[in-house]
Amino acid sequence: MEATCPGSHAATPVTGRARVQQAEAAGPVGTGEAAGRAGVPAAARAPGPGALRDAGAVTGPRNGPRAAGPTGPGTARNPAATATTPAREHPGAPGPRARHGTCPGARTGILVIGGGTAAHRLVQRLHELGHPGPVTLLGAEPGPAYHRPLLTSVLGGGLCPADLVLPPLPEGTVVRTGTTAVAVDRWRRVVRTDDGGEYAYATLVLATGARPREPLEGAGVLRTLDDCARLGPGHVTVVGGGVLGVETAAALRRAGRRVTLAHPGPYPMADRLPAAAGRLLAARLARLGVEAEPDAEITGREHGKLRLRDGRLLDADTVLQCAGVTPDTALARAAGLTVRTGVVVDDALRTSDPYVRALGDCAEHPGAAPGTHANAWDQAEALAGLLATGRGRYRGTRYVVRPRVPGLDLVTMGRAHEDDQRVAFSDPARGRFAELSLRNGMLTSATLVGLPRAIAAVTQLHDHGLPVPADRLALLLGTAPAEAGPVELPDEAVVCRCNNVTKAALTAAIRAGARDLPALATATRATTGCGSCTPTVRALCTEVRTP
């Protein structure tokens, strides 16, 4: 079929270039009306080779319109148009090929730049909340979206790359992989891509994530599945003692590799943990077989070794740098948006341009918890509600960090204040430590090591803003009155933090037929990360009533 509109020419037929999960009209867009709203002079509005289409539409900069709507396994284009970098199709992409036309009209589409968890969740929730307009997602990586926080599980051999692939987005979503946005023309409300295409938008969402800080010469990084595949042989030196460095070193040991963890602090996660907790973490890594090089300031690399500030050389057949990330703001900065560390956003996740939103690791909001999966999830939830219903605001994310290391019971959460009351418990002989910060009987921050029952109870208090029981020692030792069991947890309670799986999602999967741990892991991904949620998930299997 061909799409037409009054006063327009019939659309050009579709050719196989990108993926449409279901044939869908993109919604009409015309250069004249859209440019008029943006204040473009009338002389600049005439349609022609650069005529724009709605989010998902592609134009050829020299050969005229290539597509009139969201792209999919077929993209409408001028037969004479060419592309330098074809978009990739997702394996097993469902849906028929679509044909679209161009016609004057208003932009109605949401265009999302980024193929990570935040972008994926946003598009999923837009559909579930009934957003009526077209949605197009541009992802730079060639394959489908995957769960990036579990890359270390691939390194450790617990998961294979296919296990990380996220579920297909709703039918009607346009997903263009292998497509990199290179410029945002805010005046025309158009995004240009590396293949010469142009995508018009009513609302642009930046979900560009973060990129590793400048790596050492010859060092690898860990941000993509390709990075996992590129890991070199022999002795691996992991540079960086943050959460990712700890997870990576432990994962490589599980895979049987010799590993050294080199970091500038006196112990791993020194910027997040009290000294007593940091020493327990270092001892745990040593028991796993991770060789430690604390207080290591690396100045360069020579002859296959790392050179330290004090003159020592460290063996390093392979170097993997896990020394932090920085928000990927290049696109936003070039477009003239306000950028500090990240793209500055308000409670509506609006940037300095009202037509552009940002979320995830690239965004900067005073209440955010950068670098955490929950941060991206909460922002996607808030933005989907705003765009689909006009209601809601992003109020911040509760900061909780739990390294994904099987058998390591460690969590740090919240933000302490100087005048907080502090409660501490230390038992180094048994590998246990806890420190709570309280204000008016409420938890403001906590760090716990080696206390699994206390971790579960304190995390619930933190997540739901509940008062701390009067008997704090009993709480930490796990002898306080029994906390709410799995069935009594609220539906929105997050049970699996690695995959952000709520009790509601687990309950729905159980009632749909997933009655044991393997089936629930397949249906929801719960337990496939660090495994610390396994007891709760197992309890739900036995306690949730099924039809």
C-alpha positions in Angstrom: 0.0 0.0 0.0 1.0 3.6 -0.3 0.1 6.4 2.1 -1.2 9.7 0.7 -2.8 12.8 2.1 -4.7 15.6 0.5 -2.6 17.7 -1.8 0.5 15.5 -1.5 2.1 13.0 -3.8 1.9 9.3 -3.1 4.6 7.9 -0.9 7.6 6.2 -2.3 7.7 2.4 -1.7 9.5 0.9 1.2 12.8 -0.9 0.8 14.6 -3.1 3.4 16.7 -0.8 5.5 15.6 -0.7 9.1 13.2 -2.4 11.4 9.6 -1.7 12.1 8.2 -4.0 14.7 4.7 -3.3 13.2 3.7 -1.3 10.2 2.7 2.1 11.5 2.2 5.6 10.0 4.6 8.0 11.6 2.2 10.9 11.7 2.4 13.7 9.2 5.0 16.3 9.3 5.5 19.3 7.0 8.4 21.6 6.8 6.2 24.6 6.3 4.1 24.3 9.5 6.9 23.0 11.7 9.4 25.5 10.6 6.8 28.3 11.0 6.3 27.4 14.7 10.1 27.5 15.2 10.3 31.0 13.7 12.0 29.9 10.4 11.6 32.5 7.7 9.0 31.6 5.0 11.6 31.4 2.3 13.3 28.6 4.2 10.2 26.5 4.6 9.7 25.3 1.0 9.7 21.5 0.9 12.3 19.9 -1.3 15.2 17.6 -1.1 15.6 18.4 2.6 11.9 18.1 3.4 11.5 16.8 7.0 9.4 14.0 8.3 8.2 13.1 11.8 10.3 11.2 14.4 11.5 8.2 12.6 11.4 9.7 9.2 14.7 10.0 7.3 15.7 12.4 4.6 18.5 12.2 2.2 20.6 15.4 2.3 21.1 15.4 -1.5 18.7 12.9 -3.0 15.4 13.9 -1.6 13.1 12.3 0.9 14.0 8.7 1.8 11.3 7.9 4.3 8.0 9.4 5.4 7.6 7.7 8.7 9.1 5.3 11.2 11.6 3.0 9.7 11.7 -0.8 10.0 12.5 -3.9 8.0 11.6 -1.5 5.2 12.2 2.2 5.0 10.3 4.3 2.5 12.8 6.2 0.4 13.5 7.7 -3.0 14.9 4.9 -5.2 17.8 7.2 -6.1 18.7 7.8 -2.4 21.6 6.0 -1.0 22.9 5.4 2.5 26.5 5.1 3.7 25.7 3.1 6.9 22.6 1.0 6.7 20.8 0.4 9.9 20.9 -3.1 11.3 17.9 -5.3 11.8 17.3 -7.0 15.1 17.3 -10.8 15.0 13.8 -12.2 14.7 12.2 -8.8 14.2 8.5 -9.3 13.9 6.0 -7.4 11.8 5.4 -6.7 8.1 7.2 -4.1 6.1 5.6 -0.7 6.0 5.1 2.0 3.4 4.7 5.6 4.3 4.1 8.9 2.6 5.0 12.5 3.2 2.5 15.2 3.8 2.3 18.5 5.5 1.3 18.4 9.1 2.4 18.8 12.7 5.3 16.9 14.3 3.8 14.3 16.7 6.7 12.0 17.2 9.0 11.3 20.2 12.6 10.6 19.1 14.9 8.9 21.6 18.6 8.9 21.1 20.3 6.0 23.0 19.9 2.3 23.0 20.5 1.5 26.7 18.3 0.5 29.6 17.0 4.0 30.2 15.8 4.4 26.6 14.4 0.9 26.4 12.4 1.4 29.6 11.1 4.8 28.6 9.8 3.4 25.3 8.2 0.4 27.0 6.4 2.5 29.6 5.2 5.0 26.9 3.4 2.2 25.3 2.0 0.8 28.5 0.7 4.2 29.5 -1.1 4.7 26.2 1.0 7.3 24.5 -0.7 7.7 21.1 2.0 9.1 18.9 4.9 7.4 17.0 8.1 6.7 18.9 11.5 6.2 17.2 14.7 5.0 18.9 18.2 5.5 17.5 20.9 3.2 18.9 24.5 3.4 18.0 25.3 -0.2 18.7 24.5 -2.7 15.9 22.5 -5.2 17.9 19.4 -5.1 20.1 19.3 -3.4 23.5 20.8 -5.4 26.4 21.1 -5.1 30.2 24.5 -3.3 30.5 24.7 -3.6 34.4 25.3 -7.4 34.0 28.3 -7.2 31.7 30.5 -8.5 34.6 28.3 -11.6 34.7 29.3 -12.3 31.1 33.0 -11.8 32.0 32.6 -14.2 34.9 30.9 -16.9 32.7 27.6 -16.9 34.6 25.7 -15.5 31.7 26.2 -15.5 28.0 25.6 -12.4 25.9 22.2 -13.5 24.7 21.0 -13.7 28.3 21.4 -9.9 28.6 19.2 -9.0 25.6 16.2 -7.0 26.7 12.7 -8.0 25.5 11.5 -6.6 22.2 9.9 -3.2 22.4 6.2 -2.8 21.8 4.8 -3.3 18.3 4.8 -0.1 16.4 8.0 1.2 17.9 10.7 2.1 15.3 14.1 0.8 16.3 17.1 1.8 14.2 20.3 0.2 15.4 23.7 1.0 14.1 22.6 4.6 13.7 24.5 7.4 15.5 23.1 10.8 16.0 25.8 13.4 15.1 24.0 16.7 15.4 20.8 18.3 16.8 19.4 21.2 14.9 17.2 22.8 17.5 16.0 25.6 15.2 14.4 23.1 12.8 13.9 20.4 15.5 15.8 17.8 13.5 18.5 15.3 14.4 21.1 14.4 11.8 22.7 10.9 11.8 25.9 9.5 10.5 24.3 8.0 7.4 23.2 11.4 6.2 19.6 11.0 7.4 17.5 13.5 9.2 14.8 12.8 11.9 12.3 15.5 12.8 10.8 15.4 16.3 8.1 17.0 18.4 10.0 15.9 21.6 13.6 14.8 21.6 14.9 12.6 24.5 18.6 12.3 25.1 19.6 9.0 26.7 23.2 9.0 25.5 24.5 7.5 28.8 28.1 7.9 29.9 31.6 7.1 28.4 34.7 5.9 30.2 37.2 8.5 31.2 40.3 8.8 29.0 41.8 5.4 29.1 45.5 4.5 29.5 47.2 3.8 26.2 46.5 0.2 25.2 43.9 -0.3 28.0 40.5 -1.8 27.5 37.3 -0.6 29.0 34.0 -2.3 30.0 31.0 -0.6 28.6 29.7 -2.9 25.9 29.4 -6.6 25.0 32.1 -6.0 22.4 34.4 -4.9 25.2 33.8 -8.2 26.9 34.7 -10.1 23.7 37.9 -8.0 23.2 39.4 -8.8 26.5 43.0 -9.9 26.1 44.8 -13.0 27.4 47.0 -13.7 30.4 47.2 -11.7 33.7 44.6 -9.0 33.9 45.2 -5.8 35.8 42.0 -4.0 36.6 42.6 -0.3 37.1 40.1 1.4 39.4 38.8 0.4 42.8 35.2 1.6 42.5 32.1 -0.6 42.2 32.8 -1.6 38.6 36.4 -2.4 39.4 35.4 -4.6 42.3 32.8 -6.4 40.2 35.1 -6.8 37.3 38.0 -8.2 39.3 35.8 -10.7 41.1 34.2 -11.8 37.8 37.5 -12.4 36.2 38.6 -14.5 39.2 35.4 -16.6 38.8 36.4 -17.2 35.2 39.8 -18.5 36.4 41.9 -15.5 35.4 44.8 -14.1 37.4 43.7 -10.6 38.4 45.3 -7.6 40.1 43.1 -4.8 41.3 45.2 -1.5 41.2 43.5 1.6 42.7 44.6 4.9 44.3 42.8 4.4 47.6 43.8 2.6 50.8 41.0 0.0 50.1 38.4 -0.6 47.3 35.4 1.7 47.1 37.3 4.2 49.4 35.0 7.0 48.3 31.9 5.2 49.5 32.8 3.1 52.4 34.0 3.7 56.0 37.5 2.3 56.6 36.3 -0.7 58.6 33.9 -1.7 55.8 36.6 -1.1 53.2 39.0 -3.4 55.0 36.4 -6.2 55.1 35.8 -5.8 51.4 39.6 -6.0 50.7 39.8 -9.1 52.8 36.9 -10.7 50.9 38.5 -10.0 47.5 41.8 -11.4 48.7 40.0 -14.7 49.7 38.6 -14.8 46.2 42.2 -14.7 44.9 42.3 -11.0 43.7 45.7 -9.5 44.1 45.6 -6.0 45.5 47.7 -3.0 44.7 46.3 -0.1 46.9 47.6 3.4 46.8 48.7 2.8 43.2 48.9 5.9 41.2 49.5 4.8 37.6 51.5 7.2 35.4 51.8 5.1 32.2 52.6 1.8 30.6 55.9 0.4 29.3 57.0 -3.0 28.0 53.8 -4.7 29.0 53.9 -3.3 32.5 52.2 -0.5 34.4 54.4 2.2 35.7 53.5 3.7 39.2 54.3 7.1 40.6 56.7 5.5 43.1 58.7 3.9 40.3 57.4 0.4 40.6 56.2 -1.7 37.6 53.2 -3.9 37.7 52.8 -7.0 35.5 49.9 -6.5 33.1 49.4 -8.7 30.1 46.0 -7.1 29.7 44.9 -3.9 31.3 41.2 -3.2 31.9 40.4 0.4 33.0 37.4 0.7 35.3 38.2 4.2 36.6 34.9 5.9 36.3 32.8 7.4 33.6 31.7 10.9 32.6 28.3 11.8 31.1 28.2 11.7 27.4 27.1 15.2 26.7 28.9 16.0 23.4 25.7 16.0 21.4 23.9 18.2 23.9 26.8 20.6 24.3 27.2 21.0 20.5 23.5 21.8 20.3 23.9 24.6 22.8 22.0 23.0 25.7 23.0 23.9 29.3 25.6 21.4 30.4 27.6 21.2 33.7 28.8 17.7 34.5 25.7 16.3 32.7 22.9 17.8 30.7 21.0 20.0 33.3 17.4 19.0 33.7 14.5 20.0 36.0 11.9 17.9 37.7 10.2 17.3 34.3 13.5 16.1 33.0 13.4 19.2 30.7 16.7 20.6 29.4 17.2 24.3 28.7 15.2 23.6 25.5 11.6 22.8 26.3 11.4 20.4 23.3 14.4 18.4 24.6 14.4 16.0 27.6 17.3 14.0 29.0 17.5 11.0 31.4 19.9 8.4 32.6 23.6 8.8 33.0 23.8 11.8 30.6 21.4 13.9 32.7 22.2 16.0 35.8 19.5 16.4 38.4 20.1 17.4 42.0 18.1 14.4 43.3 19.6 11.8 41.0 21.8 8.8 42.0 24.3 8.8 39.1 25.6 5.5 37.8 22.9 3.4 39.3 20.3 1.3 37.4 17.6 2.6 39.7 18.3 6.1 38.6 17.7 5.4 34.9 14.6 3.3 35.8 13.0 6.0 38.0 13.7 8.7 35.4 12.2 6.6 32.6 9.1 6.0 34.7 8.7 9.7 35.5 9.3 10.9 31.9 7.0 8.3 30.4 4.2 9.5 32.7 4.8 13.1 31.8 4.8 12.5 28.1 1.9 10.1 28.0 -0.4 11.6 30.6 1.0 15.1 31.4 1.2 14.1 35.1 4.0 13.4 37.5 7.5 14.7 38.3 10.9 13.2 38.9 11.6 13.7 42.6 15.0 11.9 42.8 16.2 8.4 43.3 17.2 6.8 46.6 20.9 6.0 46.4 21.6 2.3 47.0 24.8 0.5 45.8 25.3 -3.2 46.1 28.2 -4.7 44.2 27.2 -7.6 42.0 29.6 -10.1 43.6 28.0 -13.5 44.5 28.5 -14.2 48.2 29.4 -10.6 49.1 26.9 -9.2 51.5 27.7 -5.5 51.2 25.4 -2.5 50.7 25.8 1.3 51.0 22.8 3.6 50.7 21.7 7.1 51.3 23.6 10.3 52.0 24.8 11.2 55.5 24.8 14.7 57.1 27.3 16.1 59.6 24.7 16.4 62.4 23.2 12.9 62.0 23.1 10.5 64.9 25.3 7.5 64.1 24.9 3.9 65.2 27.9 1.6 64.5 28.5 -2.1 65.0 31.8 -3.8 64.2 32.8 -7.5 64.4 35.9 -7.8 62.2 36.7 -11.4 63.3 33.5 -12.6 61.7 33.5 -10.1 58.8 30.6 -8.0 60.0 30.2 -4.2 60.1 27.3 -1.8 60.2 27.0 2.0 60.4 23.6 3.8 60.3 23.1 7.5 60.2 19.8 8.7 61.6 17.8 11.9 61.8 14.6 12.1 63.9 14.5 8.3 64.0 14.6 8.0 60.2 17.5 6.5 58.2 19.6 8.9 56.1 22.4 6.5 55.2 23.7 3.1 56.0 26.6 0.8 55.2 26.4 -2.9 56.1 28.8 -5.8 55.5 28.4 -9.5 56.3 24.8 -9.0 57.7 22.4 -10.4 55.1 19.3 -10.2 57.3 20.0 -6.7 58.4 20.7 -5.7 54.8 17.3 -6.9 53.8 15.5 -5.1 56.7 17.5 -1.9 56.5 17.0 -1.7 52.7 13.3 -1.9 53.2 13.4 0.9 55.8 15.4 3.1 53.4 13.3 2.4 50.3 9.9 3.0 52.0 10.9 5.8 54.3 10.0 3.9 57.5 11.3 4.7 61.0 14.1 2.7 62.4 13.1 0.4 65.3 14.2 1.5 68.8 16.3 -1.6 69.3 19.0 -0.8 66.7 21.3 -3.7 67.8 18.6 -6.2 67.4 17.9 -4.8 63.9 21.6 -5.2 62.9 21.9 -8.7 64.3 18.8 -9.9 62.7 17.0 -10.6 65.9 14.5 -7.8 65.8 10.8 -8.7 65.3 10.4 -10.3 62.0 10.2 -7.8 59.2 7.5 -8.1 56.5 7.7 -11.3 54.5 7.8 -11.4 50.8 4.0 -11.6 50.4 3.5 -8.5 52.8 5.9 -6.4 50.8 4.2 -3.6 48.7 3.8 -4.4 45.0 6.3 -1.6 44.1 9.1 -3.0 46.3 12.2 -3.9 44.3 13.2 -7.5 45.0 16.0 -7.9 42.5 18.1 -4.8 42.3 20.4 -6.1 39.6 17.5 -6.2 37.2 15.1 -3.8 38.9 12.4 -6.5 39.3 9.5 -5.6 41.6 7.4 -7.9 43.7 4.5 -7.1 41.4 6.4 -8.4 38.3 7.4 -11.6 40.2 3.9 -12.1 41.4 2.5 -11.7 37.9 5.0 -14.2 36.5 4.2 -16.7 39.2 0.5 -16.5 38.4 1.2 -16.8 34.7 2.9 -20.2 35.3 6.5 -19.5 36.4 6.4 -21.5 39.6 10.1 -22.2 40.4 13.4 -20.3 40.5 14.6 -21.2 37.0 11.2 -20.3 35.4 11.1 -17.0 37.3 14.7 -16.2 36.3 13.7 -16.8 32.6 10.5 -14.7 32.9 11.8 -11.8 34.9 15.7 -12.0 35.1 15.4 -12.0 38.9 18.3 -13.9 40.6 20.5 -13.7 37.5 22.7 -10.9 38.9 24.5 -11.1 42.2 22.0 -13.7 43.5 21.3 -12.0 46.8 17.6 -11.8 46.1 17.3 -15.6 45.7 15.8 -16.3 49.2 13.1 -13.7 48.7 12.3 -15.0 45.2 12.2 -18.6 46.5 9.8 -17.6 49.3 7.5 -15.8 46.8 7.4 -19.1 44.8 5.9 -20.9 47.8 3.8 -18.1 49.3 2.1 -16.4 46.4 -1.3 -18.0 45.8 -2.0 -19.1 42.3 -5.3 -19.8 40.5 
